[in-house]
Amino acid sequence: MIEENLPESMYICTNCIGEKFLKNEINKLNLIEKCSYCGTTDKPTTSLDELAEELHIVLSQQFNLTPEEPTGYEAYLHKDGLWERAGDLIEDVIQDVLDVDTSIGIDIREYLSDEYDSRGEDSLMALQPYSSEAQYQVKPIDSVEFTEEWRAFKSSIHSEARFFNNNAATSLKWLFNGISELNSASGEPVVRVYSKDGEFFRSRVALTDKNLVGILENLPGSLGPPPSGRVSAGRMNADGISVFYGGLDKSTCIAEVRAPVGSTVITGCFKPIRDVRVLDLSLLQKCRIEEGSYFDKLHIEKLSRISFLEALISELSAPILPGREADYVPTQVLAEYLASAHENLDGLVFNSSQVDKSDDKPNSGKNIVLFQRASGVAKSDRPKGATSKVRFGSGHPEEDLEKIRIVEKIRNSKTSNPFSGLPSMGRASNNEFAIPREPTLRLDLESVEVDDIAGINYREKKRPLTRHKEYENQKPKEY
């Protein structure tokens, strides 16, 4: 064992250190000295003081020295014998972090105590970080650097130029670097691929029978995303940029359109024509944290990034109140960035702000947005010249709802329009610069359903409310 003043000639070889990252770093340096513990002379080594200093940095940045005595509410628990000091003894922590034998752990602690612990009267004032009684526990993952970068990005977007904003672009690139390569805790990639059996639901609200007829007679286009130039800004799109908003299940989709009681909701299921790749933001809240080293800065940065993303996704899914539409701007820019920087991504899946997720139904409470390039809907395959007509009829006597029948009127070829083959002279799109979208989705006409909204259920979270009287020169009284 090393005495109080450790000689600089103390060395530890890679045979005596089990921590893989450190072993690799020591092997790269290839310093060959006689190991002071096992005596080997043919293995790469590091000096004990250098190893101890590296450990000191790790303990300072990633561990907390726990207090000897309870404070605050914990003091009351201590009186009842319900408090126990958190953490592990410093020598046990050293051995676990470095994966070394007890003798090495003791020597390293004594070296660090000589270097960093106070002496004399000062040592009696407070627990010293490397005394034999010191105990440590791992700090929560620190994502402050990422959080501050996200705040700087939002500030830049709101107060500076939104377009051609180099600061914002740099922030997003740094924040979301390598995001598509992450996996969830269950090993599921955060980039999900929906093939032809995928299902995306989309709803529209009809406030009158005339609205209802107009939607049903003009399927599938009436249920798809609106034309470019005729769409208002949303959570993931700027004003005039048409994207496909939908839900992964019908209930979520109906809740998201916020239909008033007495209105009617028309919902249809869209299926991908080709593989659709989407980044599932909801999976970022439970990313798998791979094993790594406390000494690997890249691994620590990855843990910080994941911690930041978990908090960020809650913010991205938070409801936006009327009059606060400007709060959409950061998520709009984020979506634009991901659409342009990751050309193999077609869209995003994110948690609904209107519906709670159900563990029994994996698709519940999830929304999907497909970027403009992937939001095209295939036209109907009905015969050319055919039209649809909606007819209402009475149902069963015990039922109070009218039946709805969609009748396709197919024009006889003998009486077809002689001008049907000529170019259309109808009204052009409101956006003369709109680029036609290659169809990515097809509406399953048999899936279309009509629901009258008869009531709405709310889930409340009660907030604490107390009343106080304040008297001058007296403490407030609660009653």
C-alpha positions in Angstrom: 0.0 0.0 0.0 1.2 3.5 -0.8 2.1 5.7 2.2 1.0 9.3 2.6 3.3 10.7 -0.1 3.0 8.5 -3.1 6.2 8.2 -5.2 5.8 9.1 -8.9 7.2 5.7 -9.8 4.0 3.9 -8.9 2.5 2.3 -12.1 -0.5 0.2 -12.8 -0.8 -2.1 -15.9 -3.8 -3.0 -18.0 -4.0 -6.4 -16.4 -4.9 -4.6 -13.1 -7.5 -2.3 -14.6 -10.8 -3.8 -15.8 -12.4 -0.6 -17.1 -12.4 -1.2 -20.9 -12.2 2.4 -22.1 -9.3 3.2 -19.9 -7.5 0.0 -20.9 -7.8 1.0 -24.6 -6.5 4.5 -23.9 -3.6 3.1 -21.9 -2.8 0.6 -24.7 -2.6 3.5 -27.2 0.1 5.2 -25.2 2.0 1.9 -24.9 4.0 3.0 -21.9 5.9 -0.1 -20.6 6.9 0.0 -17.0 6.9 -2.6 -14.2 3.5 -2.8 -12.6 3.7 -1.9 -8.9 0.9 -4.4 -8.1 1.2 -7.5 -10.2 4.9 -7.1 -11.1 4.4 -7.7 -14.9 6.9 -5.9 -17.2 5.4 -6.5 -20.6 2.0 -4.7 -20.4 1.2 -1.0 -21.1 1.0 1.0 -17.9 -0.1 4.3 -16.5 1.2 6.1 -13.4 -1.0 5.9 -10.4 -1.2 9.7 -10.0 -2.4 10.2 -13.6 -5.0 7.6 -13.1 -6.1 9.2 -9.9 -6.4 12.6 -11.5 -8.6 11.2 -14.3 -10.8 9.7 -11.6 -10.9 13.0 -9.7 -12.4 14.7 -12.8 -15.0 11.9 -13.2 -16.0 12.1 -9.5 -16.2 15.9 -9.6 -18.4 16.0 -12.8 -20.6 12.9 -12.5 -20.9 12.1 -8.8 -22.2 13.9 -5.7 -20.7 13.7 -2.2 -23.7 12.9 0.0 -24.2 14.7 3.3 -23.4 13.0 6.6 -26.5 14.3 8.4 -30.1 14.7 7.2 -31.5 18.2 6.5 -35.0 19.5 6.1 -37.7 16.9 5.9 -35.1 14.2 6.0 -34.3 15.2 9.6 -37.9 14.2 10.6 -37.5 10.9 8.9 -34.2 10.4 10.8 -36.0 10.8 14.1 -38.2 7.9 13.2 -35.3 5.8 12.0 -36.4 6.2 8.4 -33.4 8.0 7.0 -30.3 6.4 5.6 -27.4 8.1 4.1 -27.3 7.8 0.3 -24.4 6.6 -1.7 -21.5 4.2 -1.4 -18.2 4.5 0.4 -15.5 6.3 -1.7 -13.2 3.3 -1.9 -16.1 1.1 -3.1 -16.9 3.7 -5.8 -13.3 3.9 -6.9 -13.1 0.1 -7.2 -16.4 -0.1 -9.2 -15.6 2.8 -11.5 -12.1 1.6 -12.4 -12.8 -2.1 -11.9 -9.7 -2.5 -9.8 -8.7 -4.5 -6.7 -9.2 -3.2 -3.1 -5.5 -2.4 -2.6 -5.4 -0.2 -5.7 -8.7 1.5 -4.6 -7.2 2.3 -1.2 -4.0 3.7 -2.7 -5.9 5.9 -5.1 -8.1 7.3 -2.3 -5.1 8.1 -0.2 -3.4 9.9 -3.1 -6.5 12.0 -3.7 -6.9 12.7 0.0 -3.3 14.0 0.1 -4.0 16.2 -2.9 -7.5 17.6 -2.2 -8.5 17.1 1.4 -8.0 19.9 3.9 -5.7 19.5 6.9 -5.7 20.6 10.5 -8.6 22.6 11.8 -10.1 23.0 8.3 -10.6 19.3 8.1 -12.9 19.4 11.1 -15.3 22.0 9.6 -16.7 19.8 6.9 -16.6 16.3 5.5 -13.5 15.9 3.3 -14.2 14.6 -0.2 -11.7 11.8 0.0 -11.8 10.8 3.7 -12.5 7.1 4.3 -16.0 8.0 5.5 -17.0 9.9 2.3 -19.9 8.5 0.3 -20.8 9.2 -3.3 -23.8 8.7 -5.6 -24.1 9.2 -9.3 -25.5 12.6 -10.4 -28.6 12.8 -12.5 -27.7 13.1 -16.2 -26.9 16.8 -16.9 -28.5 18.1 -20.1 -28.1 21.8 -19.3 -25.8 22.4 -22.3 -28.4 21.0 -24.7 -31.3 22.8 -22.9 -29.5 26.1 -23.2 -28.8 25.6 -26.8 -32.5 24.9 -27.4 -33.4 28.1 -25.6 -31.0 30.0 -27.7 -32.5 28.5 -30.8 -36.0 29.5 -29.8 -34.9 33.0 -28.9 -33.1 33.3 -32.3 -36.2 32.2 -34.2 -38.6 34.5 -32.3 -36.4 37.6 -32.2 -34.2 37.3 -35.3 -34.7 36.1 -38.9 -36.6 32.9 -39.3 -35.4 32.1 -42.8 -31.7 31.9 -43.6 -31.0 31.9 -39.9 -27.5 30.5 -39.7 -27.5 30.5 -35.9 -30.7 28.4 -35.8 -29.4 26.0 -38.4 -26.2 25.5 -36.4 -28.1 24.8 -33.2 -30.5 22.3 -34.8 -27.6 20.5 -36.5 -25.8 20.2 -33.1 -28.9 19.3 -31.1 -30.2 16.6 -33.4 -26.9 15.1 -34.7 -27.3 11.3 -35.1 -30.9 11.3 -33.9 -32.1 8.8 -36.5 -29.5 6.3 -35.3 -31.0 6.0 -31.8 -33.0 3.0 -30.4 -35.7 2.9 -27.8 -35.2 1.0 -24.5 -36.8 -2.1 -26.2 -34.3 -1.9 -29.1 -36.9 -0.5 -31.5 -35.3 2.1 -33.9 -36.7 5.6 -33.5 -37.0 5.7 -37.3 -40.1 3.6 -38.1 -40.9 2.3 -41.6 -44.6 1.9 -42.5 -45.2 -0.3 -45.5 -48.4 -0.9 -47.4 -50.2 -2.3 -44.4 -49.7 0.8 -42.4 -52.7 2.9 -41.4 -52.9 6.7 -41.0 -56.3 8.2 -40.0 -57.4 11.7 -40.9 -60.6 13.5 -39.9 -62.6 16.5 -41.0 -65.3 18.4 -39.2 -68.7 19.2 -40.9 -70.8 21.8 -39.1 -73.8 21.4 -41.5 -75.2 18.8 -43.8 -74.0 20.8 -46.7 -70.4 20.5 -45.4 -70.9 16.8 -44.9 -72.2 16.3 -48.5 -69.4 18.3 -49.9 -66.8 16.1 -48.2 -68.4 12.8 -49.0 -69.0 13.6 -52.6 -65.4 14.7 -53.2 -63.5 11.9 -51.7 -60.6 11.2 -51.5 -59.3 14.7 -52.1 -61.7 16.3 -49.6 -60.3 14.2 -46.8 -56.6 14.6 -47.8 -54.4 17.6 -46.9 -55.5 21.0 -48.4 -53.8 22.4 -51.5 -50.6 24.4 -50.9 -51.5 28.1 -50.5 -54.8 27.3 -48.8 -53.6 26.0 -45.5 -52.9 27.9 -42.2 -49.9 27.4 -40.0 -49.9 24.4 -37.7 -47.6 22.7 -35.2 -45.3 21.3 -37.9 -46.0 23.5 -40.9 -45.7 27.1 -41.8 -48.5 29.2 -43.3 -49.2 28.0 -46.9 -47.2 24.8 -46.6 -49.4 21.8 -47.0 -48.6 18.6 -45.0 -50.6 15.5 -44.0 -51.7 15.6 -40.4 -53.3 12.4 -39.1 -53.4 10.0 -36.2 -52.3 6.4 -35.8 -55.7 5.5 -34.5 -59.2 6.9 -35.1 -60.0 8.1 -31.6 -56.8 10.2 -31.4 -57.6 11.6 -34.8 -61.2 12.7 -33.8 -59.9 14.2 -30.6 -57.3 16.3 -32.4 -59.8 18.0 -34.7 -61.6 19.3 -31.6 -65.1 18.9 -33.0 -67.8 20.7 -31.1 -70.9 18.9 -29.8 -73.5 18.7 -32.5 -71.1 18.6 -35.3 -70.2 15.6 -37.5 -66.7 14.1 -38.1 -65.7 12.2 -41.2 -62.8 9.9 -40.7 -60.9 7.8 -43.3 -57.9 5.4 -43.2 -55.0 6.2 -45.6 -52.6 3.5 -46.5 -49.0 4.1 -47.9 -48.4 3.3 -51.6 -44.7 3.0 -50.9 -42.6 2.6 -47.7 -42.8 5.7 -45.5 -40.0 6.5 -43.1 -40.9 8.6 -40.1 -39.0 9.7 -37.0 -41.0 8.6 -34.0 -40.4 11.4 -31.5 -42.4 9.6 -28.8 -39.7 6.9 -28.7 -37.1 9.4 -27.8 -38.6 9.6 -24.3 -37.4 6.1 -23.6 -34.2 5.7 -25.6 -31.9 2.9 -24.7 -28.9 4.1 -22.8 -26.1 1.8 -23.9 -23.3 0.8 -21.5 -20.4 3.1 -21.6 -17.5 4.6 -19.7 -17.5 7.5 -17.2 -14.2 8.4 -18.9 -15.6 8.5 -22.4 -16.7 12.1 -23.2 -18.6 11.1 -26.3 -20.7 8.6 -24.2 -21.4 11.2 -21.6 -22.5 13.6 -24.3 -24.8 11.0 -25.7 -26.4 10.4 -22.3 -26.9 14.2 -22.0 -28.4 14.4 -25.5 -30.9 11.6 -24.7 -31.9 13.3 -21.4 -32.5 16.5 -23.2 -34.5 14.9 -25.9 -36.7 13.2 -23.3 -37.6 16.6 -21.9 -37.9 18.2 -25.3 -40.5 15.8 -26.6 -42.9 16.7 -23.8 -42.5 20.4 -24.8 -43.1 19.6 -28.5 -46.3 17.8 -27.7 -47.7 20.4 -25.3 -51.0 22.0 -26.2 -50.9 25.5 -27.7 -53.7 27.7 -26.4 -55.6 30.1 -28.7 -53.8 33.3 -29.2 -50.4 31.6 -28.7 -49.9 30.4 -32.2 -46.5 32.0 -32.3 -45.3 29.2 -30.0 -45.6 26.9 -33.1 -42.7 28.7 -34.8 -39.8 26.6 -33.2 -41.6 23.3 -34.0 -42.3 24.5 -37.6 -38.6 25.3 -38.1 -37.6 22.0 -36.5 -39.9 20.1 -38.9 -38.5 22.1 -41.9 -35.0 21.3 -40.8 -35.6 17.6 -40.4 -37.4 17.5 -43.7 -34.5 19.1 -45.5 -31.5 17.7 -43.6 -32.8 14.1 -43.5 -34.0 13.5 -47.1 -34.8 9.9 -46.2 -37.3 11.0 -43.6 -40.9 11.4 -44.8 -42.4 12.7 -41.6 -42.7 12.6 -37.8 -44.7 10.8 -35.2 -45.4 12.7 -32.0 -47.5 12.4 -28.9 -51.0 13.9 -29.0 -51.8 16.8 -26.6 -55.4 15.8 -26.6 -55.3 12.0 -25.8 -53.4 10.0 -23.2 -51.4 7.1 -24.5 -52.8 3.6 -23.6 -50.4 0.8 -22.9 -52.9 -1.7 -24.2 -53.1 0.2 -27.5 -49.6 1.1 -28.8 -50.9 3.5 -31.5 -53.2 5.4 -29.2 -52.4 9.0 -28.4 -50.0 9.4 -31.3 -50.1 11.9 -34.2 -48.3 11.7 -37.5 -47.3 14.5 -39.9 -46.0 13.7 -43.3 -43.8 16.4 -44.9 -45.1 18.0 -48.1 -43.1 15.8 -50.4 -44.8 12.7 -48.8 -48.3 14.0 -48.4 -49.7 13.4 -51.9 -53.0 11.4 -52.0 -53.8 9.2 -55.0 -56.9 10.1 -57.0 -60.0 7.9 -57.0 -59.8 4.9 -59.4 -63.5 5.2 -60.3 -64.3 5.4 -64.0 -63.7 8.7 -65.8 -66.7 11.0 -65.7 -68.2 9.2 -62.7 -69.6 11.4 -59.9 -70.7 10.8 -56.4 -74.0 11.8 -54.9 -75.0 11.7 -51.2 -78.5 10.6 -50.3 -80.0 10.6 -46.8 -82.6 8.1 -45.8 -84.5 7.0 -42.7 -83.0 4.1 -40.8 -84.6 1.6 -38.4 -87.6 3.0 -36.5 -85.8 2.6 -33.2 -82.7 4.5 -34.5 -82.6 8.2 -34.4 -79.9 8.7 -37.0 -80.4 9.1 -40.7 -78.7 6.6 -43.0 -76.2 8.0 -45.5 -75.8 6.5 -48.9 -73.1 7.5 -51.4 -74.2 6.7 -54.9 -71.6 6.7 -57.7 -73.2 7.9 -60.9 -71.3 6.4 -63.9 -71.8 8.2 -67.2 -72.7 6.0 -70.1 -69.8 6.0 -72.6 -72.3 6.7 -75.5 -73.3 10.0 -73.9 -69.9 10.9 -72.6 -68.7 14.5 -72.8 -67.1 15.1 -76.2 -64.8 17.7 -74.7 -63.6 15.4 -71.8 -60.2 14.8 -73.5 -59.4 18.5 -73.9 -57.4 20.4 -71.3 -59.4 21.7 -68.3 -60.2 25.4 -68.3 -61.4 25.3 -64.7 -60.1 27.5 -61.8 -56.4 27.1 -61.2 -54.8 26.4 -57.9 -54.5 29.3 -55.5 -50.8 28.7 -55.5 -49.6 29.1 -59.1 -46.1 27.9 -58.0 -47.4 24.7 -56.3 -45.4 21.6 -57.3 -47.5 18.5 -57.9 -47.0 15.9 -55.2 -46.2 12.3 -56.1 -49.0 10.2 -54.5 -47.7 8.5 -51.3 -51.0 7.6 -49.8 -54.3 6.1 -50.9 -57.6 6.5 -49.1 -59.4 3.3 -48.3 -62.9 4.4 -49.3 -64.5 1.4 -47.5 -62.9 2.7 -44.2 -64.7 6.1 -44.3 -66.9 6.6 -41.3 -69.3 9.4 -40.2 -69.7 10.1 -36.5 -72.0 12.7 -34.9 -70.4 14.2 -31.8 -72.8 13.7 -29.0 -70.6 14.7 -26.1 -67.0 15.3 -25.0 -65.2 14.0 -21.9 -62.5 16.0 -20.1 -59.8 14.8 -17.8 -59.0 17.2 -15.0 -55.9 17.8 -12.9 -56.8 19.6 -9.7 -54.4 22.4 -8.8 -53.9 23.2 -5.1 -55.8 26.3 -4.0 -55.6 27.9 -0.6 -56.8 31.2 0.8 -54.8 33.5 3.0 -55.3 36.6 5.2 -52.4 38.9 5.6 -52.1 41.3 8.4 -49.6 44.1 8.6 -46.5 43.1 10.5 -47.8 39.6 11.0 -47.1 36.3 9.2 -49.8 35.3 6.7 -52.5 33.0 8.2 -54.0 30.2 6.2 -57.6 29.1 6.6 
